[in-house]
């Protein structure tokens, strides 16, 4: 069965530090890949997406992610964390058969 | 363009009751998906509707059902509520996921259901 794994349910970084949120999936079928962010008491908002083309994609708020097919990964990064980045982040891996899977989510805490 | 709206935002029910949640997608979006979000289970896919037809279904019991109307608005129904059904129910709309140009999902703010 296809699955999505987000390593680390909680990640804590200091303000200004690198943010790295990990996402791996299990499938031999090329997927569509998304990262969403959820702020408290809100729905999910798209950060960035990969469908085809360049494997390094840039999103909103300074986030970017790189699709590595050989590693079946789509890790989310941001060079310098800001207090406003504190939220929950979800990796979404969608396959051609519409069998969509979200990761369990990673809660990011940013310390001053 | 108005975003995805969900009503009601908050709901309190007791065990055994049934509940209906509503979702209005972004204008022009024909696909509506429903998710259940709980602290323990994360975000779980319930079902997806496209052009009034259920196209995909997650692994939930038959107590959870949904439908989509000709204007793409969707409702989900949970019958015989259990304590474990307490969750945030999220609705997402998109033009047509699964098409050649995959379109991302646009989420509503959710309906927070509490079952007592």
gemmi code that builds the backbone of each chain (N, CA, C; Angstrom):
import gemmi

chains = {
    "A": [
        ("UNK", (0.847, -1.195, 0.000), (0.000, 0.000, 0.000), (0.883, 1.246, 0.000)),
        ("UNK", (0.379, 2.279, -0.662), (1.122, 3.516, -0.699), (1.036, 4.196, 0.661)),
        ("UNK", (2.125, 4.818, 1.069), (2.123, 5.475, 2.371), (3.006, 6.709, 2.336)),
        ("UNK", (2.751, 7.593, 3.278), (3.519, 8.825, 3.420), (4.026, 8.904, 4.853)),
        ("UNK", (5.296, 9.166, 5.005), (5.901, 9.244, 6.333), (6.543, 10.601, 6.539)),
        ("UNK", (6.115, 11.263, 7.588), (6.772, 12.500, 7.998), (7.562, 12.187, 9.260)),
        ("UNK", (8.875, 12.290, 9.155), (9.733, 11.974, 10.290), (9.719, 13.113, 11.296)),
        ("UNK", (9.333, 12.783, 12.512), (9.289, 13.802, 13.554), (7.933, 14.465, 13.638)),
        ("UNK", (7.182, 14.125, 14.667), (5.875, 14.757, 14.830), (6.029, 16.178, 15.376)),
        ("UNK", (7.161, 16.432, 16.036), (7.446, 17.759, 16.561), (8.881, 18.132, 16.206)),
        ("UNK", (9.036, 19.325, 15.683), (10.363, 19.859, 15.392), (10.455, 21.241, 16.034)),
        ("UNK", (11.543, 21.472, 16.736), (11.749, 22.758, 17.387), (13.051, 23.383, 16.894)),
        ("UNK", (12.977, 24.622, 16.473), (14.168, 25.326, 16.007), (14.190, 26.711, 16.644)),
        ("UNK", (15.353, 27.312, 16.640), (15.474, 28.691, 17.115), (15.196, 29.644, 15.968)),
        ("UNK", (14.730, 30.813, 16.297), (14.484, 31.829, 15.276), (15.782, 32.101, 14.531)),
        ("UNK", (15.712, 32.100, 13.203), (16.894, 32.317, 12.386), (17.598, 31.047, 11.955)),
        ("UNK", (17.244, 29.931, 12.554), (17.874, 28.653, 12.221), (17.204, 28.013, 11.012)),
        ("UNK", (17.898, 27.031, 10.456), (17.365, 26.289, 9.314), (16.183, 25.427, 9.747)),
        ("UNK", (15.167, 25.414, 8.896), (14.020, 24.528, 9.102), (14.118, 23.385, 8.102)),
        ("UNK", (14.027, 22.157, 8.600), (14.020, 20.979, 7.736), (12.931, 20.052, 8.222)),
        ("UNK", (11.919, 19.856, 7.384), (10.828, 18.939, 7.698), (10.852, 17.834, 6.653)),
        ("UNK", (10.860, 16.605, 7.138), (11.091, 15.475, 6.242), (9.803, 14.793, 5.820)),
        ("UNK", (9.799, 14.372, 4.557), (8.656, 13.638, 4.013), (9.172, 12.566, 3.068)),
        ("UNK", (8.810, 11.326, 3.325), (9.130, 10.221, 2.443), (7.852, 9.483, 2.081)),
        ("UNK", (7.832, 8.896, 0.904), (6.658, 8.149, 0.478), (7.106, 6.810, -0.098)),
        ("UNK", (6.177, 5.896, -0.161), (6.495, 4.579, -0.701), (5.613, 4.332, -1.907)),
        ("UNK", (6.237, 4.387, -3.067), (5.516, 4.079, -4.299), (6.497, 4.061, -5.447)),
        ("UNK", (6.222, 3.220, -6.412), (7.054, 3.207, -7.610), (6.447, 4.088, -8.688)),
        ("UNK", (5.240, 4.570, -8.422), (4.526, 5.411, -9.384), (4.873, 6.861, -9.110)),
        ("UNK", (5.232, 7.631, -10.097), (5.545, 9.050, -9.860), (4.350, 9.772, -9.270)),
        ("UNK", (4.555, 10.456, -8.186), (3.434, 11.132, -7.536), (3.408, 12.626, -7.833)),
        ("UNK", (2.333, 13.248, -7.393), (2.293, 14.687, -7.262), (2.511, 14.982, -5.781)),
        ("UNK", (3.264, 16.004, -5.488), (3.699, 16.246, -4.118), (3.352, 17.659, -3.682)),
        ("UNK", (2.883, 17.763, -2.458), (2.461, 19.047, -1.920), (2.904, 19.174, -0.470)),
        ("UNK", (3.128, 20.408, -0.068), (3.246, 20.714, 1.351), (2.170, 21.745, 1.677)),
        ("UNK", (1.475, 21.476, 2.800), (0.464, 22.392, 3.299), (0.857, 22.835, 4.714)),
        ("UNK", (0.394, 24.017, 5.082), (0.600, 24.515, 6.433), (-0.759, 24.780, 7.067)),
        ("UNK", (-0.840, 24.480, 8.347), (-2.075, 24.728, 9.086), (-1.764, 25.537, 10.331)),
        ("UNK", (-2.316, 26.742, 10.377), (-2.200, 27.575, 11.571), (-3.355, 27.231, 12.503)),
        ("UNK", (-3.208, 27.512, 13.783), (-4.243, 27.142, 14.764), (-5.643, 27.599, 14.354)),
        ("UNK", (-6.573, 26.675, 14.486), (-7.993, 26.955, 14.206), (-8.257, 27.383, 12.764)),
        ("UNK", (-7.414, 26.922, 11.870), (-7.630, 27.220, 10.455), (-7.530, 25.944, 9.628)),
        ("UNK", (-7.957, 26.056, 8.380), (-7.786, 24.943, 7.457), (-6.358, 24.905, 6.941)),
        ("UNK", (-6.108, 24.011, 5.992), (-4.780, 23.879, 5.425), (-4.589, 24.849, 4.267)),
        ("UNK", (-3.390, 25.352, 4.147), (-3.055, 26.291, 3.089), (-1.866, 25.737, 2.313)),
        ("UNK", (-1.928, 25.798, 0.999), (-0.850, 25.263, 0.186), (0.407, 26.104, 0.333)),
        ("UNK", (1.529, 25.431, 0.602), (2.835, 26.094, 0.644), (3.518, 26.008, -0.713)),
        ("UNK", (3.545, 24.804, -1.270), (4.181, 24.587, -2.561), (3.759, 23.239, -3.109)),
        ("UNK", (4.067, 23.030, -4.397), (3.691, 21.765, -5.022), (4.696, 21.382, -6.091)),
        ("UNK", (4.823, 20.092, -6.302), (5.590, 19.548, -7.409), (4.671, 18.654, -8.232)),
        ("UNK", (4.616, 18.941, -9.524), (3.866, 18.052, -10.417), (4.806, 17.480, -11.460)),
        ("UNK", (5.419, 18.337, -12.265), (6.412, 17.891, -13.237), (7.470, 18.986, -13.361)),
        ("UNK", (8.555, 18.689, -14.056), (9.546, 19.724, -14.317), (10.613, 19.804, -13.247)),
        ("UNK", (11.039, 21.021, -12.955), (12.131, 21.250, -12.012), (11.831, 20.610, -10.664)),
        ("UNK", (12.820, 19.909, -10.159), (12.599, 19.147, -8.923), (12.726, 20.000, -7.676)),
        ("UNK", (13.309, 21.190, -7.800), (13.378, 22.103, -6.674), (12.276, 23.130, -6.860)),
        ("UNK", (11.346, 23.148, -5.947), (10.214, 24.055, -6.076), (10.205, 25.057, -4.930)),
        ("UNK", (9.851, 26.261, -5.262), (9.790, 27.321, -4.263), (8.336, 27.634, -3.959)),
        ("UNK", (8.084, 27.906, -2.685), (6.730, 28.206, -2.294), (6.617, 29.553, -1.622)),
        ("UNK", (5.544, 29.697, -0.885), (5.314, 30.964, -0.201), (6.119, 31.017, 1.096)),
        ("UNK", (6.272, 32.224, 1.613), (6.918, 32.436, 2.917), (8.352, 31.928, 2.979)),
        ("UNK", (9.029, 31.850, 1.833), (10.437, 31.478, 1.819), (10.716, 29.988, 1.898)),
        ("UNK", (9.692, 29.164, 1.837), (9.882, 27.722, 1.883), (10.202, 27.163, 0.505)),
        ("UNK", (10.950, 26.074, 0.479), (11.199, 25.353, -0.742), (11.310, 23.866, -0.428)),
        ("UNK", (11.163, 23.057, -1.469), (11.250, 21.611, -1.288), (11.860, 21.006, -2.539)),
        ("UNK", (12.553, 19.902, -2.351), (13.189, 19.239, -3.473), (12.676, 17.815, -3.599)),
        ("UNK", (12.213, 17.467, -4.789), (11.755, 16.116, -5.070), (12.968, 15.276, -5.464)),
        ("UNK", (13.219, 14.226, -4.688), (14.316, 13.317, -5.004), (13.718, 11.943, -5.253)),
        ("UNK", (13.608, 11.620, -6.534), (12.941, 10.372, -6.910), (13.676, 9.152, -6.365)),
        ("UNK", (15.004, 9.183, -6.428), (15.779, 8.019, -5.989), (15.624, 7.767, -4.496)),
        ("UNK", (15.355, 8.826, -3.760), (15.183, 8.694, -2.316), (13.704, 8.697, -1.926)),
        ("UNK", (12.827, 8.816, -2.872), (11.377, 8.955, -2.652), (11.116, 9.932, -1.515)),
        ("UNK", (11.694, 11.123, -1.660), (11.557, 12.115, -0.609), (11.142, 13.460, -1.173)),
        ("UNK", (10.580, 14.264, -0.311), (10.151, 15.628, -0.685), (10.248, 16.468, 0.577)),
        ("UNK", (11.485, 16.729, 1.007), (11.712, 17.445, 2.263), (11.485, 18.944, 2.093)),
        ("UNK", (10.939, 19.548, 3.122), (10.632, 20.982, 3.117), (11.713, 21.721, 3.889)),
        ("UNK", (12.219, 22.816, 3.332), (13.253, 23.582, 4.013), (12.962, 25.069, 3.955)),
        ("UNK", (13.564, 25.763, 4.920), (13.556, 27.228, 4.926), (14.856, 27.642, 5.598)),
        ("UNK", (15.621, 28.516, 4.963), (16.958, 28.837, 5.493), (16.930, 29.472, 6.880)),
        ("UNK", (15.936, 30.296, 7.151), (15.922, 31.051, 8.395), (14.504, 31.100, 8.958)),
        ("UNK", (14.312, 30.440, 10.089), (12.976, 30.358, 10.675), (12.535, 31.686, 11.271)),
        ("UNK", (11.253, 31.929, 11.149), (10.648, 33.114, 11.742), (9.576, 32.662, 12.715)),
        ("UNK", (9.328, 33.479, 13.709), (8.335, 33.115, 14.711), (6.986, 32.781, 14.067)),
        ("UNK", (6.664, 33.473, 13.000), (5.375, 33.257, 12.336), (5.288, 31.917, 11.609)),
        ("UNK", (6.415, 31.187, 11.534), (6.399, 29.869, 10.870), (5.861, 28.777, 11.786)),
        ("UNK", (5.679, 29.094, 13.045), (5.157, 28.092, 13.978), (3.769, 27.654, 13.549)),
        ("UNK", (3.623, 26.385, 13.239), (2.372, 25.853, 12.705), (2.547, 24.349, 12.543)),
        ("UNK", (1.527, 23.717, 11.993), (1.642, 22.300, 11.656), (1.766, 22.171, 10.145)),
        ("UNK", (2.645, 21.284, 9.722), (2.942, 21.132, 8.302), (2.606, 19.712, 7.860)),
        ("UNK", (1.940, 19.627, 6.720), (1.512, 18.333, 6.193), (2.077, 18.109, 4.797)),
        ("UNK", (2.626, 16.935, 4.609), (3.070, 16.500, 3.293), (1.924, 15.713, 2.660)),
        ("UNK", (1.622, 15.995, 1.424), (0.531, 15.351, 0.707), (1.104, 14.726, -0.560)),
        ("UNK", (0.929, 13.428, -0.677), (1.450, 12.711, -1.833), (0.269, 12.128, -2.589)),
        ("UNK", (0.068, 12.595, -3.789), (-1.083, 12.165, -4.562), (-0.625, 11.350, -5.759)),
        ("UNK", (-1.239, 10.198, -5.924), (-0.850, 9.316, -6.997), (-1.868, 9.382, -8.128)),
        ("UNK", (-1.505, 8.825, -9.260), (-2.334, 8.975, -10.436), (-3.709, 8.357, -10.270)),
        ("UNK", (-3.844, 7.434, -9.360), (-5.160, 6.823, -9.156), (-5.985, 7.582, -8.136)),
        ("UNK", (-5.588, 8.811, -7.856), (-6.312, 9.648, -6.894), (-6.273, 9.101, -5.481)),
        ("UNK", (-5.372, 8.172, -5.218), (-5.258, 7.616, -3.881), (-4.405, 8.573, -3.059)),
        ("UNK", (-5.055, 9.556, -2.503), (-4.323, 10.622, -1.837), (-3.968, 10.261, -0.411)),
        ("UNK", (-2.791, 10.649, -0.018), (-2.348, 10.358, 1.335), (-1.656, 11.567, 1.941)),
        ("UNK", (-2.076, 11.932, 3.114), (-1.361, 12.945, 3.875), (-0.461, 12.257, 4.890)),
        ("UNK", (0.678, 12.882, 5.157), (1.493, 12.449, 6.271), (0.805, 12.824, 7.573)),
        ("UNK", (1.344, 12.331, 8.663), (0.728, 12.559, 9.978), (0.902, 13.990, 10.463)),
        ("UNK", (1.744, 14.736, 9.804), (1.934, 16.121, 10.193), (3.143, 16.317, 11.088)),
        ("UNK", (3.759, 17.477, 10.984), (4.875, 17.860, 11.852), (4.571, 19.227, 12.444)),
        ("UNK", (4.576, 19.264, 13.759), (4.334, 20.552, 14.425), (5.661, 21.263, 14.607)),
        ("UNK", (5.774, 22.442, 14.029), (7.001, 23.231, 14.105), (6.860, 24.290, 15.190)),
        ("UNK", (7.801, 24.277, 16.102), (7.893, 25.307, 17.147), (9.128, 26.150, 16.866)),
        ("UNK", (8.991, 27.456, 16.968), (10.119, 28.360, 16.760), (10.386, 29.095, 18.063)),
        ("UNK", (11.582, 28.908, 18.595), (11.956, 29.522, 19.871), (12.637, 30.864, 19.620)),
        ("UNK", (12.325, 31.852, 20.451), (12.952, 33.176, 20.258), (14.433, 33.149, 20.618)),
    ],
    "B": [
        ("UNK", (-12.431, 36.108, -5.355), (-13.165, 34.848, -5.380), (-13.294, 34.339, -3.943)),
        ("UNK", (-14.495, 33.980, -3.542), (-14.697, 33.497, -2.184), (-14.022, 32.143, -2.028)),
        ("UNK", (-13.549, 31.878, -0.796), (-12.899, 30.616, -0.524), (-13.904, 29.533, -0.215)),
        ("UNK", (-13.400, 28.413, 0.256), (-14.255, 27.304, 0.651), (-14.909, 27.643, 1.987)),
        ("UNK", (-16.191, 27.475, 2.048), (-16.889, 27.752, 3.302), (-17.494, 26.473, 3.856)),
        ("UNK", (-17.466, 26.397, 5.175), (-18.026, 25.236, 5.851), (-18.956, 25.714, 6.954)),
        ("UNK", (-20.081, 25.058, 7.044), (-21.032, 25.377, 8.101), (-21.554, 24.097, 8.739)),
        ("UNK", (-21.828, 24.131, 10.043), (-21.441, 25.206, 10.954), (-19.958, 25.126, 11.295)),
        ("UNK", (-19.425, 26.077, 11.975), (-18.027, 26.036, 12.378), (-17.828, 25.170, 13.620)),
        ("UNK", (-18.804, 25.186, 14.489), (-18.732, 24.405, 15.720), (-20.064, 23.698, 15.947)),
        ("UNK", (-19.959, 22.495, 16.495), (-21.153, 21.689, 16.692), (-20.941, 20.785, 17.901)),
        ("UNK", (-21.944, 20.721, 18.750), (-21.893, 19.802, 19.886), (-23.085, 18.877, 19.797)),
        ("UNK", (-22.818, 17.580, 19.829), (-23.861, 16.565, 19.749), (-23.631, 15.542, 20.839)),
        ("UNK", (-24.637, 14.704, 21.046), (-24.489, 13.613, 22.008), (-24.436, 12.279, 21.276)),
        ("UNK", (-23.894, 11.301, 21.961), (-23.777, 9.965, 21.364), (-25.126, 9.472, 20.845)),
        ("UNK", (-25.079, 8.830, 19.686), (-26.295, 8.284, 19.106), (-27.004, 9.218, 18.143)),
        ("UNK", (-26.722, 10.510, 18.261), (-27.355, 11.451, 17.340), (-26.696, 11.379, 15.965)),
        ("UNK", (-27.284, 12.087, 15.030), (-26.658, 12.185, 13.718), (-26.363, 13.650, 13.441)),
        ("UNK", (-25.468, 13.894, 12.483), (-25.070, 15.254, 12.189), (-24.833, 15.402, 10.688)),
        ("UNK", (-25.130, 16.577, 10.176), (-24.871, 16.894, 8.772), (-24.020, 18.138, 8.691)),
        ("UNK", (-22.915, 18.032, 7.966), (-22.005, 19.159, 7.783), (-22.069, 19.585, 6.323)),
        ("UNK", (-21.889, 20.878, 6.104), (-22.020, 21.403, 4.755), (-20.732, 22.068, 4.288)),
        ("UNK", (-20.496, 21.970, 3.001), (-19.303, 22.564, 2.401), (-19.669, 23.192, 1.067)),
        ("UNK", (-19.293, 24.451, 0.906), (-19.481, 25.133, -0.376), (-18.114, 25.365, -0.991)),
        ("UNK", (-17.847, 24.763, -2.134), (-16.505, 24.893, -2.742), (-16.327, 26.239, -3.419)),
        ("UNK", (-15.108, 26.470, -3.826), (-14.819, 27.674, -4.611), (-15.582, 27.577, -5.932)),
        ("UNK", (-16.084, 28.696, -6.373), (-16.855, 28.721, -7.610), (-16.034, 28.139, -8.764)),
        ("UNK", (-16.638, 27.190, -9.467), (-15.934, 26.561, -10.590), (-15.245, 25.261, -10.226)),
        ("UNK", (-15.044, 25.025, -8.954), (-14.435, 23.770, -8.524), (-15.485, 22.674, -8.500)),
        ("UNK", (-15.140, 21.531, -9.066), (-16.118, 20.453, -9.163), (-15.818, 19.282, -8.250)),
        ("UNK", (-14.633, 19.289, -7.675), (-14.255, 18.190, -6.782), (-14.270, 18.666, -5.343)),
        ("UNK", (-14.864, 17.875, -4.489), (-14.892, 18.170, -3.058), (-14.450, 16.932, -2.301)),
        ("UNK", (-13.497, 17.129, -1.414), (-13.010, 16.033, -0.572), (-13.254, 16.369, 0.885)),
        ("UNK", (-13.435, 15.353, 1.682), (-13.652, 15.516, 3.122), (-12.558, 14.776, 3.880)),
        ("UNK", (-12.109, 15.398, 4.967), (-11.082, 14.820, 5.810), (-11.510, 14.939, 7.271)),
        ("UNK", (-11.065, 13.968, 8.048), (-11.236, 14.019, 9.497), (-9.870, 14.248, 10.122)),
        ("UNK", (-9.783, 15.222, 11.000), (-8.515, 15.512, 11.653), (-8.660, 15.373, 13.153)),
        ("UNK", (-7.856, 14.496, 13.731), (-7.830, 14.301, 15.179), (-6.392, 14.304, 15.647)),
        ("UNK", (-6.154, 14.667, 16.915), (-4.775, 14.691, 17.415), (-4.100, 13.322, 17.318)),
        ("UNK", (-4.849, 12.258, 17.506), (-4.240, 10.936, 17.517), (-4.025, 10.332, 16.139)),
        ("UNK", (-4.923, 10.581, 15.225), (-4.890, 9.944, 13.905), (-4.428, 10.883, 12.798)),
        ("UNK", (-4.274, 12.147, 13.099), (-3.839, 13.073, 12.052), (-4.952, 13.354, 11.070)),
        ("UNK", (-4.574, 13.549, 9.824), (-5.519, 13.917, 8.776), (-5.876, 12.668, 7.987)),
        ("UNK", (-7.134, 12.288, 8.036), (-7.549, 11.068, 7.347), (-8.612, 11.371, 6.301)),
        ("UNK", (-8.430, 10.785, 5.150), (-9.313, 11.005, 4.013), (-10.617, 10.238, 4.193)),
        ("UNK", (-11.716, 10.947, 4.046), (-13.032, 10.320, 4.158), (-13.556, 9.907, 2.788)),
        ("UNK", (-13.770, 10.875, 1.933), (-14.238, 10.599, 0.573), (-14.081, 11.820, -0.301)),
        ("UNK", (-14.187, 11.571, -1.602), (-14.102, 12.634, -2.592), (-15.289, 12.520, -3.543)),
        ("UNK", (-15.869, 13.652, -3.852), (-16.966, 13.706, -4.810), (-16.576, 14.572, -5.989)),
        ("UNK", (-16.990, 14.115, -7.142), (-16.747, 14.866, -8.383), (-17.980, 14.725, -9.246)),
        ("UNK", (-18.522, 15.838, -9.655), (-19.725, 15.839, -10.488), (-20.808, 14.933, -9.910)),
        ("UNK", (-21.068, 15.100, -8.645), (-22.157, 14.428, -7.919), (-21.926, 12.938, -7.695)),
        ("UNK", (-20.731, 12.451, -8.018), (-20.437, 11.035, -7.867), (-19.287, 10.851, -6.885)),
        ("UNK", (-19.432, 9.864, -6.013), (-18.326, 9.571, -5.113), (-17.236, 8.869, -5.911)),
        ("UNK", (-16.070, 9.478, -5.944), (-15.014, 8.955, -6.800), (-13.978, 8.170, -5.984)),
        ("UNK", (-13.797, 8.567, -4.748), (-12.848, 7.865, -3.886), (-13.404, 7.804, -2.481)),
        ("UNK", (-13.013, 6.775, -1.770), (-13.509, 6.614, -0.412), (-12.382, 6.120, 0.476)),
        ("UNK", (-12.296, 6.709, 1.651), (-11.316, 6.264, 2.621), (-11.840, 5.096, 3.436)),
        ("UNK", (-11.096, 4.744, 4.451), (-11.417, 3.571, 5.248), (-12.213, 3.960, 6.488)),
        ("UNK", (-13.432, 4.368, 6.289), (-14.318, 4.742, 7.383), (-15.581, 3.890, 7.336)),
        ("UNK", (-16.211, 3.701, 8.507), (-17.438, 2.875, 8.507), (-18.577, 3.550, 7.752)),
        ("UNK", (-19.599, 2.744, 7.475), (-20.719, 3.216, 6.696), (-21.527, 4.315, 7.365)),
        ("UNK", (-21.263, 4.547, 8.652), (-21.958, 5.651, 9.341), (-21.595, 7.002, 8.725)),
        ("UNK", (-20.483, 7.028, 8.054), (-20.028, 8.261, 7.410), (-20.467, 8.221, 5.940)),
        ("UNK", (-21.200, 9.197, 5.540), (-21.662, 9.239, 4.154), (-21.636, 10.674, 3.665)),
        ("UNK", (-21.768, 10.821, 2.385), (-21.751, 12.165, 1.832), (-22.539, 12.223, 0.549)),
        ("UNK", (-22.646, 13.410, 0.057), (-23.259, 13.599, -1.261), (-22.828, 14.947, -1.813)),
        ("UNK", (-23.013, 15.073, -3.099), (-22.686, 16.336, -3.754), (-23.853, 16.728, -4.647)),
        ("UNK", (-24.136, 17.986, -4.640), (-25.263, 18.497, -5.409), (-24.791, 19.029, -6.765)),
        ("UNK", (-25.735, 19.358, -7.598), (-25.399, 19.786, -8.955), (-24.606, 21.091, -8.972)),
        ("UNK", (-24.702, 21.873, -7.900), (-23.922, 23.125, -7.837), (-22.570, 22.896, -7.161)),
        ("UNK", (-22.204, 21.642, -6.976), (-20.942, 21.193, -6.378), (-20.886, 21.304, -4.856)),
        ("UNK", (-21.872, 21.918, -4.256), (-21.914, 21.937, -2.794), (-22.006, 20.502, -2.286)),
        ("UNK", (-21.412, 20.278, -1.140), (-21.383, 18.912, -0.627), (-21.806, 18.888, 0.835)),
        ("UNK", (-22.359, 17.782, 1.218), (-22.690, 17.544, 2.612), (-22.106, 16.207, 3.023)),
        ("UNK", (-21.739, 16.123, 4.289), (-21.393, 14.825, 4.836), (-22.264, 14.579, 6.062)),
        ("UNK", (-22.592, 13.347, 6.246), (-23.486, 12.949, 7.324), (-22.810, 11.868, 8.167)),
        ("UNK", (-22.940, 12.011, 9.448), (-22.473, 10.957, 10.349), (-23.663, 10.520, 11.203)),
        ("UNK", (-23.990, 9.273, 11.113), (-25.118, 8.765, 11.891), (-24.611, 8.043, 13.137)),
        ("UNK", (-25.478, 7.900, 14.099), (-25.161, 7.179, 15.333), (-23.785, 7.592, 15.862)),
        ("UNK", (-23.685, 8.842, 16.218), (-22.405, 9.408, 16.634), (-21.783, 8.662, 17.810)),
        ("UNK", (-20.476, 8.540, 17.754), (-19.689, 7.945, 18.840), (-18.727, 9.010, 19.367)),
        ("UNK", (-18.258, 8.769, 20.603), (-17.333, 9.736, 21.198), (-16.117, 9.955, 20.312)),
        ("UNK", (-15.658, 8.894, 19.670), (-14.468, 8.963, 18.825), (-14.661, 9.756, 17.549)),
        ("UNK", (-15.877, 10.164, 17.274), (-16.118, 10.976, 16.079), (-15.802, 12.450, 16.325)),
        ("UNK", (-15.498, 12.792, 17.561), (-15.113, 14.168, 17.864), (-13.840, 14.502, 17.099)),
        ("UNK", (-13.906, 15.531, 16.297), (-12.779, 15.848, 15.403), (-13.052, 17.164, 14.701)),
        ("UNK", (-12.032, 17.594, 13.981), (-12.186, 18.706, 13.051), (-12.415, 18.097, 11.672)),
        ("UNK", (-13.510, 18.440, 11.045), (-13.826, 17.922, 9.720), (-13.531, 19.002, 8.691)),
        ("UNK", (-12.621, 18.671, 7.808), (-12.169, 19.620, 6.808), (-12.704, 19.246, 5.432)),
        ("UNK", (-13.075, 20.252, 4.715), (-13.528, 20.086, 3.346), (-12.515, 20.783, 2.446)),
        ("UNK", (-12.249, 20.191, 1.307), (-11.321, 20.796, 0.358), (-11.908, 20.709, -1.038)),
        ("UNK", (-11.734, 21.759, -1.799), (-12.226, 21.716, -3.179), (-11.068, 21.907, -4.147)),
        ("UNK", (-11.249, 21.403, -5.338), (-10.258, 21.585, -6.394), (-10.963, 21.474, -7.731)),
        ("UNK", (-10.264, 21.932, -8.763), (-10.869, 21.876, -10.091), (-11.111, 20.438, -10.491)),
        ("UNK", (-10.071, 19.656, -10.494), (-10.198, 18.238, -10.811), (-8.892, 17.533, -10.520)),
        ("UNK", (-8.712, 17.131, -9.273), (-7.492, 16.387, -8.967), (-7.440, 15.096, -9.753)),
        ("UNK", (-6.293, 14.740, -10.190), (-6.167, 13.537, -10.990), (-6.098, 13.840, -12.468)),
        ("UNK", (-6.371, 15.064, -12.827), (-6.224, 15.439, -14.227), (-4.740, 15.570, -14.574)),
        ("UNK", (-4.459, 15.802, -15.813), (-3.066, 15.891, -16.237), (-2.347, 17.022, -15.491)),
        ("UNK", (-3.016, 18.135, -15.390), (-2.479, 19.256, -14.601), (-3.147, 19.218, -13.242)),
        ("UNK", (-2.475, 18.571, -12.317), (-3.082, 18.409, -11.007), (-3.299, 19.767, -10.363)),
        ("UNK", (-4.463, 19.961, -9.861), (-4.771, 21.194, -9.156), (-4.801, 20.956, -7.671)),
        ("UNK", (-4.197, 21.867, -6.960), (-4.122, 21.677, -5.519), (-5.475, 21.821, -4.874)),
        ("UNK", (-5.562, 21.404, -3.652), (-6.786, 21.481, -2.881), (-6.823, 22.786, -2.096)),
        ("UNK", (-7.987, 23.349, -2.024), (-8.213, 24.556, -1.242), (-9.127, 24.169, -0.080)),
        ("UNK", (-8.623, 24.396, 1.111), (-9.327, 23.918, 2.296), (-10.200, 24.989, 2.935)),
        ("UNK", (-11.308, 24.533, 3.472), (-12.133, 25.391, 4.310), (-11.577, 25.423, 5.723)),
        ("UNK", (-12.184, 26.242, 6.598), (-11.690, 26.365, 7.978), (-12.039, 25.174, 8.855)),
        ("UNK", (-12.961, 24.346, 8.380), (-13.321, 23.160, 9.148), (-14.537, 23.342, 10.022)),
        ("UNK", (-15.118, 22.234, 10.377), (-16.199, 22.182, 11.377), (-15.686, 21.371, 12.548)),
        ("UNK", (-15.692, 21.992, 13.717), (-15.242, 21.292, 14.928), (-16.449, 20.606, 15.556)),
        ("UNK", (-16.456, 19.274, 15.509), (-17.558, 18.477, 16.072), (-17.125, 17.899, 17.405)),
        ("UNK", (-17.915, 18.136, 18.407), (-17.693, 17.543, 19.722), (-18.855, 16.635, 20.042)),
        ("UNK", (-18.552, 15.386, 20.374), (-19.589, 14.416, 20.734), (-19.478, 14.122, 22.220)),
        ("UNK", (-20.563, 14.382, 22.928), (-20.560, 14.187, 24.387), (-21.279, 12.896, 24.779)),
    ],
}
model = gemmi.Model(1)
for chain_id, residues in chains.items():
    chain = gemmi.Chain(chain_id)
    for i, (resn, *xyz) in enumerate(residues, 1):
        res = gemmi.Residue()
        res.name, res.seqid = resn, gemmi.SeqId(i, " ")
        for name, pos in zip(("N", "CA", "C"), xyz):
            atom = gemmi.Atom()
            atom.name, atom.element = name, gemmi.Element(name[0])
            atom.pos, atom.b_iso = gemmi.Position(*pos), 0.0
            res.add_atom(atom)
        chain.add_residue(res)
    model.add_chain(chain)
structure = gemmi.Structure()
structure.add_model(model)
structure.setup_entities()
